[in-house]
Amino acid sequence: MTSTPERRDELVAAAAADALTAEERAELDALRAGDPAVDREIAELRALLGRVRHAVPV
């Protein structure tokens, strides 16, 4: 499966926010198989989201 850069970004962002559907999760798994940087990007984005959540009062 070939993914566009935009779709890749959407999947990474949704994964970082724990907002993937089952179909998107399967798509992300296929993307991960061909691109080992995906997991690193998800982890970095999750860390950033955590810092933002702590910095911005709810």
HTML snippet that shows the backbone in 3Dmol.js (N, CA, C, O; Angstrom):
<script src="https://3Dmol.org/build/3Dmol-min.js"></script>
<div id="view" style="width:600px;height:400px;position:relative"></div>
<script>
const pdb = `
ATOM      1  N   MET A   1       0.841  -1.172   0.000  1.00  0.00           N
ATOM      2  CA  MET A   1       0.000   0.000   0.000  1.00  0.00           C
ATOM      3  C   MET A   1       0.889   1.239   0.000  1.00  0.00           C
ATOM      4  O   MET A   1       1.856   1.324   0.756  1.00  0.00           O
ATOM      5  N   THR A   2       0.553   2.176  -0.840  1.00  0.00           N
ATOM      6  CA  THR A   2       1.293   3.426  -0.904  1.00  0.00           C
ATOM      7  C   THR A   2       0.470   4.512  -0.232  1.00  0.00           C
ATOM      8  O   THR A   2      -0.719   4.673  -0.508  1.00  0.00           O
ATOM      9  N   SER A   3       1.112   5.243   0.640  1.00  0.00           N
ATOM     10  CA  SER A   3       0.443   6.302   1.379  1.00  0.00           C
ATOM     11  C   SER A   3       1.040   7.636   0.980  1.00  0.00           C
ATOM     12  O   SER A   3       2.252   7.751   0.800  1.00  0.00           O
ATOM     13  N   THR A   4       0.201   8.634   0.841  1.00  0.00           N
ATOM     14  CA  THR A   4       0.707   9.972   0.541  1.00  0.00           C
ATOM     15  C   THR A   4       1.324  10.556   1.805  1.00  0.00           C
ATOM     16  O   THR A   4       1.023  10.101   2.908  1.00  0.00           O
ATOM     17  N   PRO A   5       2.180  11.554   1.654  1.00  0.00           N
ATOM     18  CA  PRO A   5       2.743  12.200   2.847  1.00  0.00           C
ATOM     19  C   PRO A   5       1.655  12.785   3.752  1.00  0.00           C
ATOM     20  O   PRO A   5       1.780  12.755   4.976  1.00  0.00           O
ATOM     21  N   GLU A   6       0.597  13.312   3.153  1.00  0.00           N
ATOM     22  CA  GLU A   6      -0.485  13.881   3.950  1.00  0.00           C
ATOM     23  C   GLU A   6      -1.207  12.805   4.758  1.00  0.00           C
ATOM     24  O   GLU A   6      -1.526  13.006   5.929  1.00  0.00           O
ATOM     25  N   ARG A   7      -1.460  11.661   4.119  1.00  0.00           N
ATOM     26  CA  ARG A   7      -2.142  10.573   4.814  1.00  0.00           C
ATOM     27  C   ARG A   7      -1.258  10.022   5.925  1.00  0.00           C
ATOM     28  O   ARG A   7      -1.744   9.692   7.007  1.00  0.00           O
ATOM     29  N   ARG A   8       0.027   9.924   5.657  1.00  0.00           N
ATOM     30  CA  ARG A   8       0.974   9.461   6.675  1.00  0.00           C
ATOM     31  C   ARG A   8       0.899  10.368   7.891  1.00  0.00           C
ATOM     32  O   ARG A   8       0.823   9.892   9.023  1.00  0.00           O
ATOM     33  N   ASP A   9       0.921  11.680   7.657  1.00  0.00           N
ATOM     34  CA  ASP A   9       0.838  12.645   8.757  1.00  0.00           C
ATOM     35  C   ASP A   9      -0.469  12.496   9.531  1.00  0.00           C
ATOM     36  O   ASP A   9      -0.477  12.573  10.760  1.00  0.00           O
ATOM     37  N   GLU A  10      -1.572  12.285   8.815  1.00  0.00           N
ATOM     38  CA  GLU A  10      -2.869  12.099   9.472  1.00  0.00           C
ATOM     39  C   GLU A  10      -2.851  10.879  10.386  1.00  0.00           C
ATOM     40  O   GLU A  10      -3.337  10.931  11.516  1.00  0.00           O
ATOM     41  N   LEU A  11      -2.290   9.791   9.891  1.00  0.00           N
ATOM     42  CA  LEU A  11      -2.239   8.563  10.676  1.00  0.00           C
ATOM     43  C   LEU A  11      -1.340   8.716  11.900  1.00  0.00           C
ATOM     44  O   LEU A  11      -1.683   8.246  12.986  1.00  0.00           O
ATOM     45  N   VAL A  12      -0.201   9.365  11.732  1.00  0.00           N
ATOM     46  CA  VAL A  12       0.716   9.584  12.855  1.00  0.00           C
ATOM     47  C   VAL A  12       0.029  10.442  13.912  1.00  0.00           C
ATOM     48  O   VAL A  12       0.092  10.131  15.101  1.00  0.00           O
ATOM     49  N   ALA A  13      -0.623  11.518  13.486  1.00  0.00           N
ATOM     50  CA  ALA A  13      -1.302  12.406  14.432  1.00  0.00           C
ATOM     51  C   ALA A  13      -2.434  11.683  15.147  1.00  0.00           C
ATOM     52  O   ALA A  13      -2.593  11.828  16.359  1.00  0.00           O
ATOM     53  N   ALA A  14      -3.214  10.916  14.417  1.00  0.00           N
ATOM     54  CA  ALA A  14      -4.318  10.181  15.032  1.00  0.00           C
ATOM     55  C   ALA A  14      -3.800   9.132  16.007  1.00  0.00           C
ATOM     56  O   ALA A  14      -4.403   8.914  17.057  1.00  0.00           O
ATOM     57  N   ALA A  15      -2.704   8.488  15.676  1.00  0.00           N
ATOM     58  CA  ALA A  15      -2.115   7.500  16.578  1.00  0.00           C
ATOM     59  C   ALA A  15      -1.622   8.170  17.853  1.00  0.00           C
ATOM     60  O   ALA A  15      -1.809   7.638  18.947  1.00  0.00           O
ATOM     61  N   ALA A  16      -1.000   9.323  17.720  1.00  0.00           N
ATOM     62  CA  ALA A  16      -0.489  10.042  18.889  1.00  0.00           C
ATOM     63  C   ALA A  16      -1.626  10.458  19.811  1.00  0.00           C
ATOM     64  O   ALA A  16      -1.455  10.524  21.029  1.00  0.00           O
ATOM     65  N   ALA A  17      -2.779  10.738  19.230  1.00  0.00           N
ATOM     66  CA  ALA A  17      -3.943  11.161  20.015  1.00  0.00           C
ATOM     67  C   ALA A  17      -4.832   9.981  20.414  1.00  0.00           C
ATOM     68  O   ALA A  17      -5.903  10.174  20.989  1.00  0.00           O
ATOM     69  N   ASP A  18      -4.388   8.768  20.111  1.00  0.00           N
ATOM     70  CA  ASP A  18      -5.196   7.559  20.380  1.00  0.00           C
ATOM     71  C   ASP A  18      -6.584   7.683  19.776  1.00  0.00           C
ATOM     72  O   ASP A  18      -7.588   7.410  20.434  1.00  0.00           O
ATOM     73  N   ALA A  19      -6.630   8.100  18.513  1.00  0.00           N
ATOM     74  CA  ALA A  19      -7.906   8.331  17.845  1.00  0.00           C
ATOM     75  C   ALA A  19      -7.992   7.596  16.508  1.00  0.00           C
ATOM     76  O   ALA A  19      -8.538   8.129  15.542  1.00  0.00           O
ATOM     77  N   LEU A  20      -7.464   6.394  16.450  1.00  0.00           N
ATOM     78  CA  LEU A  20      -7.507   5.606  15.223  1.00  0.00           C
ATOM     79  C   LEU A  20      -8.709   4.675  15.206  1.00  0.00           C
ATOM     80  O   LEU A  20      -9.069   4.089  16.227  1.00  0.00           O
ATOM     81  N   THR A  21      -9.323   4.544  14.040  1.00  0.00           N
ATOM     82  CA  THR A  21     -10.339   3.514  13.849  1.00  0.00           C
ATOM     83  C   THR A  21      -9.619   2.186  13.606  1.00  0.00           C
ATOM     84  O   THR A  21      -8.400   2.160  13.440  1.00  0.00           O
ATOM     85  N   ALA A  22     -10.354   1.114  13.587  1.00  0.00           N
ATOM     86  CA  ALA A  22      -9.743  -0.191  13.317  1.00  0.00           C
ATOM     87  C   ALA A  22      -9.103  -0.212  11.930  1.00  0.00           C
ATOM     88  O   ALA A  22      -8.019  -0.767  11.754  1.00  0.00           O
ATOM     89  N   GLU A  23      -9.765   0.386  10.957  1.00  0.00           N
ATOM     90  CA  GLU A  23      -9.225   0.432   9.599  1.00  0.00           C
ATOM     91  C   GLU A  23      -7.949   1.274   9.547  1.00  0.00           C
ATOM     92  O   GLU A  23      -6.983   0.909   8.876  1.00  0.00           O
ATOM     93  N   GLU A  24      -7.953   2.399  10.258  1.00  0.00           N
ATOM     94  CA  GLU A  24      -6.768   3.243  10.294  1.00  0.00           C
ATOM     95  C   GLU A  24      -5.617   2.555  11.017  1.00  0.00           C
ATOM     96  O   GLU A  24      -4.456   2.720  10.643  1.00  0.00           O
ATOM     97  N   ARG A  25      -5.936   1.791  12.042  1.00  0.00           N
ATOM     98  CA  ARG A  25      -4.895   1.058  12.770  1.00  0.00           C
ATOM     99  C   ARG A  25      -4.220   0.055  11.838  1.00  0.00           C
ATOM    100  O   ARG A  25      -2.999  -0.099  11.866  1.00  0.00           O
ATOM    101  N   ALA A  26      -5.011  -0.621  11.019  1.00  0.00           N
ATOM    102  CA  ALA A  26      -4.444  -1.568  10.055  1.00  0.00           C
ATOM    103  C   ALA A  26      -3.594  -0.840   9.023  1.00  0.00           C
ATOM    104  O   ALA A  26      -2.535  -1.325   8.623  1.00  0.00           O
ATOM    105  N   GLU A  27      -4.064   0.328   8.594  1.00  0.00           N
ATOM    106  CA  GLU A  27      -3.303   1.138   7.639  1.00  0.00           C
ATOM    107  C   GLU A  27      -1.983   1.604   8.255  1.00  0.00           C
ATOM    108  O   GLU A  27      -0.942   1.594   7.597  1.00  0.00           O
ATOM    109  N   LEU A  28      -2.039   2.006   9.509  1.00  0.00           N
ATOM    110  CA  LEU A  28      -0.829   2.434  10.208  1.00  0.00           C
ATOM    111  C   LEU A  28       0.143   1.270  10.373  1.00  0.00           C
ATOM    112  O   LEU A  28       1.350   1.448  10.206  1.00  0.00           O
ATOM    113  N   ASP A  29      -0.361   0.094  10.695  1.00  0.00           N
ATOM    114  CA  ASP A  29       0.511  -1.077  10.839  1.00  0.00           C
ATOM    115  C   ASP A  29       1.250  -1.368   9.539  1.00  0.00           C
ATOM    116  O   ASP A  29       2.433  -1.708   9.555  1.00  0.00           O
ATOM    117  N   ALA A  30       0.546  -1.232   8.408  1.00  0.00           N
ATOM    118  CA  ALA A  30       1.183  -1.443   7.109  1.00  0.00           C
ATOM    119  C   ALA A  30       2.237  -0.368   6.855  1.00  0.00           C
ATOM    120  O   ALA A  30       3.307  -0.654   6.316  1.00  0.00           O
ATOM    121  N   LEU A  31       1.937   0.848   7.239  1.00  0.00           N
ATOM    122  CA  LEU A  31       2.882   1.947   7.078  1.00  0.00           C
ATOM    123  C   LEU A  31       4.121   1.722   7.934  1.00  0.00           C
ATOM    124  O   LEU A  31       5.243   1.954   7.483  1.00  0.00           O
ATOM    125  N   ARG A  32       3.916   1.272   9.168  1.00  0.00           N
ATOM    126  CA  ARG A  32       5.041   0.984  10.073  1.00  0.00           C
ATOM    127  C   ARG A  32       5.978  -0.070   9.501  1.00  0.00           C
ATOM    128  O   ARG A  32       7.195   0.012   9.671  1.00  0.00           O
ATOM    129  N   ALA A  33       5.415  -1.044   8.833  1.00  0.00           N
ATOM    130  CA  ALA A  33       6.224  -2.131   8.278  1.00  0.00           C
ATOM    131  C   ALA A  33       7.238  -1.609   7.259  1.00  0.00           C
ATOM    132  O   ALA A  33       8.327  -2.166   7.117  1.00  0.00           O
ATOM    133  N   GLY A  34       6.878  -0.549   6.560  1.00  0.00           N
ATOM    134  CA  GLY A  34       7.775  -0.015   5.548  1.00  0.00           C
ATOM    135  C   GLY A  34       8.535   1.224   5.966  1.00  0.00           C
ATOM    136  O   GLY A  34       9.400   1.702   5.232  1.00  0.00           O
ATOM    137  N   ASP A  35       8.219   1.753   7.147  1.00  0.00           N
ATOM    138  CA  ASP A  35       8.846   3.001   7.578  1.00  0.00           C
ATOM    139  C   ASP A  35       9.080   2.982   9.081  1.00  0.00           C
ATOM    140  O   ASP A  35       8.181   3.327   9.848  1.00  0.00           O
ATOM    141  N   PRO A  36      10.267   2.585   9.514  1.00  0.00           N
ATOM    142  CA  PRO A  36      10.548   2.479  10.941  1.00  0.00           C
ATOM    143  C   PRO A  36      10.516   3.814  11.687  1.00  0.00           C
ATOM    144  O   PRO A  36      10.469   3.821  12.917  1.00  0.00           O
ATOM    145  N   ALA A  37      10.540   4.926  10.984  1.00  0.00           N
ATOM    146  CA  ALA A  37      10.501   6.236  11.638  1.00  0.00           C
ATOM    147  C   ALA A  37       9.115   6.572  12.178  1.00  0.00           C
ATOM    148  O   ALA A  37       8.979   7.478  13.000  1.00  0.00           O
ATOM    149  N   VAL A  38       8.098   5.867  11.734  1.00  0.00           N
ATOM    150  CA  VAL A  38       6.720   6.164  12.150  1.00  0.00           C
ATOM    151  C   VAL A  38       6.577   6.068  13.668  1.00  0.00           C
ATOM    152  O   VAL A  38       6.016   6.973  14.287  1.00  0.00           O
ATOM    153  N   ASP A  39       7.060   5.017  14.265  1.00  0.00           N
ATOM    154  CA  ASP A  39       6.927   4.844  15.715  1.00  0.00           C
ATOM    155  C   ASP A  39       7.655   5.944  16.487  1.00  0.00           C
ATOM    156  O   ASP A  39       7.162   6.420  17.510  1.00  0.00           O
ATOM    157  N   ARG A  40       8.801   6.337  16.006  1.00  0.00           N
ATOM    158  CA  ARG A  40       9.540   7.417  16.651  1.00  0.00           C
ATOM    159  C   ARG A  40       8.754   8.729  16.574  1.00  0.00           C
ATOM    160  O   ARG A  40       8.687   9.477  17.549  1.00  0.00           O
ATOM    161  N   GLU A  41       8.167   8.999  15.420  1.00  0.00           N
ATOM    162  CA  GLU A  41       7.388  10.228  15.256  1.00  0.00           C
ATOM    163  C   GLU A  41       6.151  10.231  16.154  1.00  0.00           C
ATOM    164  O   GLU A  41       5.797  11.266  16.719  1.00  0.00           O
ATOM    165  N   ILE A  42       5.502   9.090  16.284  1.00  0.00           N
ATOM    166  CA  ILE A  42       4.338   8.995  17.173  1.00  0.00           C
ATOM    167  C   ILE A  42       4.768   9.262  18.611  1.00  0.00           C
ATOM    168  O   ILE A  42       4.096   9.998  19.334  1.00  0.00           O
ATOM    169  N   ALA A  43       5.870   8.675  19.025  1.00  0.00           N
ATOM    170  CA  ALA A  43       6.365   8.881  20.395  1.00  0.00           C
ATOM    171  C   ALA A  43       6.718  10.343  20.638  1.00  0.00           C
ATOM    172  O   ALA A  43       6.395  10.893  21.691  1.00  0.00           O
ATOM    173  N   GLU A  44       7.378  10.974  19.673  1.00  0.00           N
ATOM    174  CA  GLU A  44       7.735  12.384  19.823  1.00  0.00           C
ATOM    175  C   GLU A  44       6.495  13.265  19.908  1.00  0.00           C
ATOM    176  O   GLU A  44       6.442  14.195  20.713  1.00  0.00           O
ATOM    177  N   LEU A  45       5.508  12.972  19.085  1.00  0.00           N
ATOM    178  CA  LEU A  45       4.279  13.762  19.100  1.00  0.00           C
ATOM    179  C   LEU A  45       3.507  13.555  20.396  1.00  0.00           C
ATOM    180  O   LEU A  45       2.934  14.502  20.935  1.00  0.00           O
ATOM    181  N   ARG A  46       3.488  12.334  20.894  1.00  0.00           N
ATOM    182  CA  ARG A  46       2.831  12.077  22.189  1.00  0.00           C
ATOM    183  C   ARG A  46       3.519  12.848  23.316  1.00  0.00           C
ATOM    184  O   ARG A  46       2.854  13.390  24.199  1.00  0.00           O
ATOM    185  N   ALA A  47       4.837  12.892  23.281  1.00  0.00           N
ATOM    186  CA  ALA A  47       5.577  13.646  24.299  1.00  0.00           C
ATOM    187  C   ALA A  47       5.235  15.133  24.208  1.00  0.00           C
ATOM    188  O   ALA A  47       5.034  15.791  25.228  1.00  0.00           O
ATOM    189  N   LEU A  48       5.170  15.648  23.007  1.00  0.00           N
ATOM    190  CA  LEU A  48       4.816  17.047  22.808  1.00  0.00           C
ATOM    191  C   LEU A  48       3.400  17.320  23.307  1.00  0.00           C
ATOM    192  O   LEU A  48       3.163  18.317  23.990  1.00  0.00           O
ATOM    193  N   LEU A  49       2.469  16.450  22.972  1.00  0.00           N
ATOM    194  CA  LEU A  49       1.093  16.616  23.440  1.00  0.00           C
ATOM    195  C   LEU A  49       1.018  16.596  24.964  1.00  0.00           C
ATOM    196  O   LEU A  49       0.246  17.347  25.561  1.00  0.00           O
ATOM    197  N   GLY A  50       1.810  15.748  25.583  1.00  0.00           N
ATOM    198  CA  GLY A  50       1.842  15.694  27.043  1.00  0.00           C
ATOM    199  C   GLY A  50       2.337  16.994  27.645  1.00  0.00           C
ATOM    200  O   GLY A  50       1.793  17.473  28.640  1.00  0.00           O
ATOM    201  N   ARG A  51       3.375  17.567  27.038  1.00  0.00           N
ATOM    202  CA  ARG A  51       3.888  18.850  27.538  1.00  0.00           C
ATOM    203  C   ARG A  51       2.857  19.960  27.352  1.00  0.00           C
ATOM    204  O   ARG A  51       2.709  20.815  28.224  1.00  0.00           O
ATOM    205  N   VAL A  52       2.157  19.956  26.246  1.00  0.00           N
ATOM    206  CA  VAL A  52       1.130  20.975  25.999  1.00  0.00           C
ATOM    207  C   VAL A  52      -0.003  20.828  27.005  1.00  0.00           C
ATOM    208  O   VAL A  52      -0.493  21.821  27.542  1.00  0.00           O
ATOM    209  N   ARG A  53      -0.415  19.608  27.257  1.00  0.00           N
ATOM    210  CA  ARG A  53      -1.504  19.381  28.225  1.00  0.00           C
ATOM    211  C   ARG A  53      -1.145  19.889  29.610  1.00  0.00           C
ATOM    212  O   ARG A  53      -2.002  20.397  30.333  1.00  0.00           O
ATOM    213  N   HIS A  54       0.125  19.752  29.981  1.00  0.00           N
ATOM    214  CA  HIS A  54       0.564  20.229  31.297  1.00  0.00           C
ATOM    215  C   HIS A  54       0.744  21.746  31.329  1.00  0.00           C
ATOM    216  O   HIS A  54       0.638  22.361  32.390  1.00  0.00           O
ATOM    217  N   ALA A  55       1.012  22.341  30.188  1.00  0.00           N
ATOM    218  CA  ALA A  55       1.266  23.776  30.134  1.00  0.00           C
ATOM    219  C   ALA A  55      -0.019  24.602  30.025  1.00  0.00           C
ATOM    220  O   ALA A  55      -0.062  25.758  30.443  1.00  0.00           O
ATOM    221  N   VAL A  56      -1.066  23.991  29.456  1.00  0.00           N
ATOM    222  CA  VAL A  56      -2.308  24.722  29.241  1.00  0.00           C
ATOM    223  C   VAL A  56      -3.349  24.250  30.245  1.00  0.00           C
ATOM    224  O   VAL A  56      -3.736  23.082  30.244  1.00  0.00           O
ATOM    225  N   PRO A  57      -3.805  25.168  31.109  1.00  0.00           N
ATOM    226  CA  PRO A  57      -4.829  24.774  32.081  1.00  0.00           C
ATOM    227  C   PRO A  57      -6.148  24.437  31.397  1.00  0.00           C
ATOM    228  O   PRO A  57      -6.518  25.027  30.382  1.00  0.00           O
ATOM    229  N   VAL A  58      -6.833  23.485  31.976  1.00  0.00           N
ATOM    230  CA  VAL A  58      -8.128  23.064  31.408  1.00  0.00           C
ATOM    231  C   VAL A  58      -9.258  23.793  32.068  1.00  0.00           C
ATOM    232  O   VAL A  58     -10.419  23.573  31.724  1.00  0.00           O
TER     233      VAL A  58
END
`;
const viewer = $3Dmol.createViewer("view");
viewer.addModel(pdb, "pdb");
viewer.setStyle({}, {cartoon: {color: "spectrum"}});
viewer.zoomTo();
viewer.render();
</script>
